[in-house]
């Protein structure tokens, strides 16, 4: 009886998963399943401080700038450079919460040559200055 119930549970979970995730044309599962977009995401995550261009990211997957931008945006839900900014700010927020690095170092690790430009971008993303965010964390 226990083995029969285990099998029934597996069938129920499988059916539920297939019905919930039937549309895999967008979202993270689609983005990570696409070799071009997954490669670009990997590159962005590995080196967020690099001054990436859409053309460089597209070239990683053998696509033109426009074709890559359309594909990335359709799957991820943001343009490549908007995603890069979001990822940089996410990583910067983590650094501000966990490390006692000076703001200049956080800015450089986040791909900003100026702490003022970084602070402006951070405030646009989080609605507060990096110093306030660090104190609040």
Secondary structure, 3 states (H helix, E strand, C coil): CHHHHHHHHHHHHHHHHHHHCCCCCCCHHHHHHCHHHHHHHHHHHHCCCCCCCHHHHHHHCCCCHHHHHHHHHHHHCCCHHHHHHHHHHHHHHHHHHHCCCCHHHHHHHCCCCCHHHHHHHHHHHHCCCHHHHHHHC
